[in-house]
Amino acid sequence: MGLGWKLHGDGARIAPGEVVAPHERLSWPRTVGIGLQHIVAMFGATFLVPILTGFDPATTLFFSAIGTIGFLLITGNKLPSYLGSSFAFIAPILAATASAGQSAAIGGILATGLLLALVGVVVHFAGPRWIQAAMPPVVTGVIVALIGLNLAPVAWGSCDADGNCTGFQASPVTAVVTLASIILIQVLFRGIIGRLAILLGVVIGYAFASVRGEVDFSPVTKADWFGLPHFTAPSFDPAVLGLFLPVVLVLIAENVGHVKSVAAMTGRDYDKLTGRALFADGLATTLAGLGGGSGTTTYAENIGVMAASRVYSTAAYWVAAFGALVLSMSPKFGALINTVPQGVLGGVTTMLYGMIGILGARIWVQAKVDFSDSVNLTTAAVPLIIGIANFTWAAGDLEFGGIALGTAAALVIYHVMRAIGRWRGTATG
């Protein structure tokens, strides 16, 4: 399918029970408006990852836009999606940067992208069913959960000998105001405002911190209005690559979930596009890893916009991609994002990291995972403790942290226990 879209009805109205299909569009003014709404929806989460990890927000937004364009082209303009920063990269990036520097973390993103692209090729030719067999919901849920819970100490932060603090400890009052704002917005508002609770909470916390004198605006005044993002080349350190391998499993689950969600909402079968979607996300993450951007994934926030508007037109995503590309060309805009103070970040990450953990539990609930089954119970219990306590294991130059070890434990425990259960005749599932 080319880039031509069929006008839906008169281009102005959507009849009850109807949806605007991916190959259709509304009038261009309405399509542009929905595209801008997609930018707003992805904005907070996409920018939050580089802010938390010390990456350049403008560079991340640039590769996010390029990745979205590539995704639309590779999937034949049939699967609506925006590729934004993946939260699954936060923990490995922080760990890799602390031990080997930012360029090594970028190299880890590149390696993750290449592996995901390879998985996409395999899925395209072999079909997606083997993913479900290798990664049933109990395994997928625990991997997502431990990634969020492993980050809990980062949200609280730390203080050095000079009294310089990070996270919640940097400014508890500002952190509480930010966190309370997010919580209240979620219950006070519905629709797009409710879904943007994290972004709006950051804005309120930022304004509060500014009044308290916690924001330094000097980098913003010095930055140019227009210019290319700052690109950083990757380097490869075998000691940190193991930190990024579990992220591939999360990205697979997120991409497959996105394909299933769009199929359910539009009443169409997109299973045959699963391999292309994985390959496209892998390519987008690879490109980000070549220039210093955060790794990408499909975005639930934008699925929410589609569900609310009933507009699944890929035309809106082209608008969002080019809009993001334009924003990435403003160094002043990127400098402004970088001024978000630690207290605000402490408040928002307290919510965000917990939400990531609960998303894992949500996978279990939606799949009706039976925890009276000892295999499922053990598969979840042991890896969660490994991830939360951040167990580590060194093998030569390689060092594996809690996320990598927890992921490996989930896969091994599940499949070994299931195999033994079938052999002994004790399997219950």
C-alpha positions as CSV (number, residue, x, y, z in Angstrom):
1,M,0.0,0.0,0.0
2,G,1.3,3.4,-0.9
3,L,1.0,6.7,1.0
4,G,-2.4,7.6,-0.5
5,W,-5.3,7.6,2.0
6,K,-9.0,7.2,1.2
7,L,-11.2,9.9,2.6
8,H,-13.4,8.5,5.4
9,G,-17.0,9.6,4.6
10,D,-17.1,13.4,4.3
11,G,-13.8,13.7,6.2
12,A,-15.5,15.5,9.1
13,R,-17.6,13.0,11.0
14,I,-17.3,9.4,12.3
15,A,-20.6,7.6,12.6
16,P,-21.4,5.6,15.8
17,G,-19.6,2.3,15.8
18,E,-17.3,3.2,12.9
19,V,-13.6,3.7,13.0
20,V,-11.2,5.5,10.6
21,A,-9.1,2.6,9.3
22,P,-5.3,2.9,8.8
23,H,-5.7,3.4,5.0
24,E,-8.3,6.1,5.5
25,R,-8.1,9.7,6.8
26,L,-10.2,12.6,7.9
27,S,-9.8,16.0,6.3
28,W,-6.3,17.3,6.5
29,P,-7.0,19.9,9.2
30,R,-8.5,17.3,11.4
31,T,-5.7,14.8,10.6
32,V,-3.1,17.4,11.5
33,G,-4.9,18.1,14.8
34,I,-5.0,14.4,15.7
35,G,-1.3,14.1,14.7
36,L,-0.4,16.9,17.1
37,Q,-2.4,15.1,19.8
38,H,-0.2,12.1,19.2
39,I,2.9,14.3,19.7
40,V,1.5,15.5,23.0
41,A,0.6,11.9,24.1
42,M,4.1,10.5,23.5
43,F,6.0,13.7,24.6
44,G,6.2,13.2,28.3
45,A,7.4,9.6,28.3
46,T,9.7,10.0,25.3
47,F,11.5,12.9,26.9
48,L,11.5,11.4,30.4
49,V,13.9,8.6,29.4
50,P,16.7,10.8,28.2
51,I,16.2,13.2,31.1
52,L,16.6,10.3,33.6
53,T,19.5,8.7,31.8
54,G,21.5,11.8,30.9
55,F,21.0,11.5,27.1
56,D,20.3,14.5,24.9
57,P,16.5,14.9,24.6
58,A,16.6,16.5,21.2
59,T,18.7,13.6,19.9
60,T,16.2,11.1,21.3
61,L,13.3,13.0,19.7
62,F,15.1,13.1,16.4
63,F,15.6,9.3,16.3
64,S,12.1,8.8,17.6
65,A,10.8,10.6,14.6
66,I,13.1,8.9,12.1
67,G,12.2,5.5,13.7
68,T,8.4,6.2,13.3
69,I,8.8,7.1,9.7
70,G,10.8,3.9,9.1
71,F,8.2,1.8,11.0
72,L,5.4,3.2,8.8
73,L,7.3,2.4,5.6
74,I,8.5,-1.1,6.7
75,T,4.9,-2.1,7.7
76,G,3.6,-0.9,4.4
77,N,1.8,2.1,5.9
78,K,-0.8,-0.4,7.3
79,L,0.1,-0.5,11.1
80,P,-0.4,2.8,13.0
81,S,2.3,3.3,15.6
82,Y,4.6,5.9,17.2
83,L,8.0,4.7,18.3
84,G,9.1,6.6,21.5
85,S,11.6,6.0,24.2
86,S,11.3,2.6,25.9
87,F,11.4,2.6,29.7
88,A,13.0,-0.8,29.6
89,F,16.3,0.9,28.7
90,I,16.5,3.1,31.8
91,A,18.0,0.6,34.2
92,P,20.7,-0.9,31.8
93,I,21.6,2.6,30.5
94,L,22.1,3.9,34.1
95,A,24.1,0.8,35.0
96,A,26.2,0.9,31.9
97,T,26.9,4.6,32.1
98,A,28.0,4.4,35.7
99,S,30.5,1.5,35.0
100,A,31.7,2.2,31.4
101,G,30.4,5.6,30.3
102,Q,27.7,6.9,28.1
103,S,29.1,5.7,24.8
104,A,29.2,2.1,26.1
105,A,25.5,2.5,27.0
106,I,24.8,3.7,23.5
107,G,26.6,0.6,22.2
108,G,24.3,-1.5,24.3
109,I,21.3,0.2,22.7
110,L,22.8,-0.6,19.2
111,A,23.3,-4.2,20.1
112,T,19.8,-4.5,21.4
113,G,18.4,-3.0,18.1
114,L,20.4,-5.4,16.0
115,L,19.2,-8.4,18.0
116,L,15.6,-7.2,17.9
117,A,15.8,-6.7,14.1
118,L,17.1,-10.3,13.8
119,V,14.2,-11.6,15.8
120,G,11.9,-9.7,13.5
121,V,13.3,-11.4,10.4
122,V,12.9,-14.8,12.1
123,V,9.3,-14.0,13.1
124,H,8.5,-12.8,9.6
125,F,9.4,-16.1,8.0
126,A,8.7,-18.5,10.9
127,G,5.5,-16.8,12.3
128,P,4.9,-15.3,15.7
129,R,3.5,-18.4,17.6
130,W,6.9,-19.5,18.9
131,I,7.2,-16.3,20.9
132,Q,4.2,-17.2,22.9
133,A,5.6,-20.7,23.6
134,A,9.0,-19.3,24.6
135,M,7.6,-16.3,26.6
136,P,4.2,-17.1,28.1
137,P,2.5,-14.3,30.1
138,V,3.9,-15.4,33.4
139,V,7.5,-14.9,32.1
140,T,6.7,-11.7,30.2
141,G,5.0,-10.2,33.3
142,V,7.9,-11.0,35.6
143,I,10.4,-9.5,33.2
144,V,8.5,-6.2,32.9
145,A,7.8,-6.1,36.7
146,L,11.4,-6.6,37.7
147,I,12.7,-3.9,35.4
148,G,10.5,-1.4,37.1
149,L,11.1,-2.6,40.7
150,N,14.9,-2.8,40.1
151,L,14.9,1.0,39.7
152,A,13.3,1.7,43.1
153,P,16.6,3.0,44.7
154,V,17.1,5.4,41.7
155,A,13.8,7.1,42.5
156,W,14.8,7.6,46.1
157,G,18.2,8.8,45.0
158,S,21.4,9.3,47.0
159,C,23.6,12.0,48.5
160,D,27.4,12.4,48.3
161,A,29.8,13.6,51.0
162,D,29.2,17.3,49.9
163,G,25.5,17.0,50.4
164,N,24.6,17.0,46.7
165,C,21.5,14.7,46.3
166,T,19.7,13.1,43.5
167,G,16.1,11.8,43.1
168,F,13.5,12.3,45.8
169,Q,16.2,13.2,48.4
170,A,17.3,16.3,46.3
171,S,14.1,18.2,47.2
172,P,11.4,16.2,49.0
173,V,8.9,19.0,49.0
174,T,9.1,19.4,45.2
175,A,9.0,15.7,44.8
176,V,5.9,15.4,46.9
177,V,4.2,18.2,44.9
178,T,5.1,16.5,41.6
179,L,3.9,13.1,42.8
180,A,0.7,14.5,44.3
181,S,-0.1,16.4,41.1
182,I,0.2,13.2,39.0
183,I,-2.1,11.3,41.4
184,L,-4.8,14.0,41.5
185,I,-4.8,14.6,37.7
186,Q,-5.5,11.0,37.1
187,V,-8.6,11.0,39.3
188,L,-9.8,14.5,38.5
189,F,-9.8,14.3,34.7
190,R,-10.7,11.9,32.0
191,G,-9.7,11.6,28.3
192,I,-6.5,13.0,27.0
193,I,-5.8,15.1,30.1
194,G,-6.0,12.1,32.4
195,R,-3.7,10.1,30.1
196,L,-1.2,13.0,30.2
197,A,-1.0,13.0,34.0
198,I,2.7,12.3,34.1
199,L,3.6,15.1,31.7
200,L,1.3,17.6,33.4
201,G,2.6,16.6,36.8
202,V,6.1,17.3,35.6
203,V,5.0,20.7,34.4
204,I,3.4,21.5,37.7
205,G,6.4,20.3,39.6
206,Y,8.7,22.3,37.3
207,A,6.7,25.5,37.9
208,F,6.8,24.8,41.7
209,A,10.6,24.2,41.6
210,S,11.1,27.4,39.5
211,V,9.3,29.5,42.2
212,R,11.6,27.9,44.8
213,G,14.7,28.8,42.8
214,E,15.6,25.2,41.9
215,V,15.8,25.7,38.1
216,D,18.8,27.2,36.3
217,F,17.7,28.8,33.1
218,S,21.1,30.0,31.9
219,P,21.7,27.0,29.5
220,V,18.3,27.8,27.9
221,T,19.3,31.5,27.2
222,K,22.6,30.4,25.7
223,A,21.2,27.8,23.4
224,D,20.3,28.5,19.7
225,W,16.8,28.4,18.4
226,F,17.6,26.1,15.5
227,G,20.3,23.5,15.0
228,L,21.0,19.8,14.6
229,P,20.8,17.5,17.7
230,H,24.1,16.4,19.3
231,F,25.1,13.0,18.1
232,T,27.3,10.6,20.1
233,A,29.1,7.6,18.6
234,P,28.7,4.2,20.3
235,S,31.5,2.0,21.8
236,F,31.3,-1.6,22.8
237,D,32.1,-3.0,26.2
238,P,31.4,-6.7,26.6
239,A,31.0,-6.2,30.4
240,V,27.8,-4.2,29.9
241,L,26.2,-5.9,26.9
242,G,24.6,-8.5,29.2
243,L,22.6,-5.7,30.8
244,F,20.7,-5.0,27.6
245,L,19.7,-8.5,26.5
246,P,16.6,-8.7,28.7
247,V,15.3,-5.5,27.1
248,V,14.9,-7.4,23.8
249,L,12.4,-9.7,25.5
250,V,10.4,-6.7,26.8
251,L,10.4,-5.0,23.3
252,I,9.2,-8.2,21.7
253,A,6.3,-8.3,24.2
254,E,5.4,-4.6,23.7
255,N,5.5,-4.9,19.9
256,V,3.4,-8.1,19.8
257,G,1.0,-6.5,22.3
258,H,0.7,-3.4,20.1
259,V,-0.1,-5.4,17.0
260,K,-2.8,-7.4,18.9
261,S,-4.3,-4.2,20.3
262,V,-4.6,-2.4,17.0
263,A,-6.1,-5.6,15.5
264,A,-8.7,-5.8,18.3
265,M,-9.7,-2.2,18.0
266,T,-9.9,-2.2,14.2
267,G,-11.3,-5.7,13.7
268,R,-8.5,-6.6,11.3
269,D,-5.9,-9.3,11.5
270,Y,-2.4,-7.9,11.6
271,D,-0.5,-11.1,12.7
272,K,1.3,-11.2,9.4
273,L,2.8,-7.8,10.2
274,T,4.3,-8.9,13.5
275,G,7.7,-9.7,12.0
276,R,7.9,-6.4,10.2
277,A,6.9,-4.5,13.3
278,L,9.7,-6.1,15.3
279,F,12.2,-5.6,12.5
280,A,11.1,-1.9,12.2
281,D,11.5,-1.3,15.9
282,G,14.9,-3.1,15.9
283,L,16.0,-0.9,13.0
284,A,14.8,2.3,14.8
285,T,16.7,1.2,18.0
286,T,19.8,0.4,15.9
287,L,19.7,3.9,14.3
288,A,19.3,5.5,17.8
289,G,22.3,3.5,19.0
290,L,24.4,4.8,16.1
291,G,23.9,8.4,17.1
292,G,23.1,8.6,20.8
293,G,19.4,8.3,21.1
294,S,17.3,6.2,23.5
295,G,16.1,2.8,22.3
296,T,12.5,2.8,21.0
297,T,9.3,0.9,21.4
298,T,5.6,1.2,20.4
299,Y,3.6,3.5,22.6
300,A,0.5,2.6,24.7
301,E,-0.1,6.4,25.1
302,N,-0.8,6.6,21.4
303,I,-3.0,3.6,21.4
304,G,-5.0,5.5,24.0
305,V,-5.4,8.4,21.6
306,M,-6.5,6.1,18.9
307,A,-9.0,4.4,21.2
308,A,-10.4,7.8,22.3
309,S,-10.6,9.3,18.8
310,R,-11.4,6.1,16.9
311,V,-9.0,7.4,14.3
312,Y,-6.4,4.7,13.3
313,S,-5.2,6.5,10.2
314,T,-1.5,6.2,9.6
315,A,-1.7,9.8,8.1
316,A,-1.9,11.1,11.7
317,Y,1.3,9.3,12.6
318,W,3.1,10.8,9.6
319,V,2.1,14.2,11.0
320,A,3.3,13.3,14.4
321,A,6.7,12.0,13.1
322,F,7.4,15.2,11.1
323,G,6.2,17.4,13.9
324,A,8.6,15.6,16.3
325,L,11.4,16.0,13.7
326,V,10.9,19.7,13.6
327,L,10.9,20.0,17.4
328,S,14.2,18.0,17.6
329,M,15.9,20.8,15.5
330,S,15.6,23.3,18.3
331,P,18.6,23.2,20.8
332,K,16.8,25.8,23.0
333,F,13.9,23.4,23.3
334,G,16.2,20.6,24.3
335,A,18.1,22.8,26.8
336,L,14.8,23.7,28.4
337,I,13.9,20.0,28.9
338,N,17.3,19.4,30.5
339,T,16.6,22.0,33.2
340,V,14.1,19.7,34.9
341,P,15.4,19.6,38.5
342,Q,16.2,16.4,40.5
343,G,13.3,16.9,42.9
344,V,10.8,16.8,40.1
345,L,12.4,13.6,38.7
346,G,12.3,12.0,42.1
347,G,8.6,12.6,42.3
348,V,7.8,11.4,38.8
349,T,10.0,8.3,39.0
350,T,8.4,7.2,42.2
351,M,5.2,6.9,40.2
352,L,6.8,5.8,36.9
353,Y,9.0,2.9,38.2
354,G,6.1,1.6,40.3
355,M,3.8,1.7,37.2
356,I,6.3,-0.3,35.2
357,G,6.3,-2.9,38.0
358,I,2.5,-3.0,38.1
359,L,2.3,-3.3,34.3
360,G,4.0,-6.7,34.8
361,A,1.2,-7.7,37.2
362,R,-1.3,-6.4,34.7
363,I,0.0,-8.9,32.1
364,W,-0.6,-11.7,34.7
365,V,-4.2,-10.5,35.4
366,Q,-5.2,-10.0,31.7
367,A,-3.8,-13.5,30.9
368,K,-5.4,-15.0,34.0
369,V,-2.1,-16.6,35.1
370,D,-2.9,-19.3,37.7
371,F,-0.6,-18.7,40.7
372,S,-1.9,-21.8,42.5
373,D,0.3,-23.6,39.9
374,S,3.7,-23.9,41.6
375,V,5.5,-23.5,38.3
376,N,3.9,-20.0,37.7
377,L,4.4,-19.1,41.4
378,T,8.1,-20.0,41.4
379,T,8.7,-18.4,38.0
380,A,7.5,-15.1,39.4
381,A,8.8,-15.3,42.9
382,V,12.5,-16.0,42.5
383,P,13.2,-13.6,39.6
384,L,11.5,-10.7,41.4
385,I,13.7,-11.0,44.4
386,I,16.8,-11.3,42.2
387,G,15.7,-8.1,40.4
388,I,14.7,-6.0,43.4
389,A,17.8,-6.9,45.4
390,N,19.9,-6.5,42.2
391,F,21.8,-9.7,42.5
392,T,25.1,-9.6,40.5
393,W,27.3,-12.2,38.9
394,A,30.6,-11.7,37.2
395,A,32.0,-14.1,34.5
396,G,35.4,-12.9,33.4
397,D,34.9,-9.4,31.9
398,L,31.1,-9.8,31.9
399,E,29.0,-8.7,34.8
400,F,25.3,-9.5,35.0
401,G,22.9,-7.4,37.2
402,G,19.6,-8.1,38.7
403,I,17.5,-7.5,35.5
404,A,19.6,-9.9,33.4
405,L,19.8,-12.6,36.0
406,G,16.1,-12.2,36.9
407,T,15.2,-12.6,33.2
408,A,17.4,-15.6,32.8
409,A,16.0,-17.1,36.0
410,A,12.4,-16.6,34.8
411,L,13.0,-18.4,31.5
412,V,15.1,-21.2,32.9
413,I,12.8,-21.9,35.9
414,Y,9.6,-21.9,33.8
415,H,10.8,-24.2,31.0
416,V,12.8,-26.5,33.2
417,M,10.0,-26.9,35.8
418,R,7.4,-27.5,33.0
419,A,9.7,-30.1,31.3
420,I,10.3,-31.9,34.6
421,G,6.6,-31.7,35.4
422,R,5.6,-33.3,32.1
423,W,8.2,-36.0,32.5
424,R,7.1,-36.8,36.1
425,G,3.4,-36.4,35.3
426,T,3.1,-33.7,37.9
427,A,2.5,-30.8,35.5
428,T,-0.8,-28.9,36.2
429,G,-0.6,-26.5,33.2
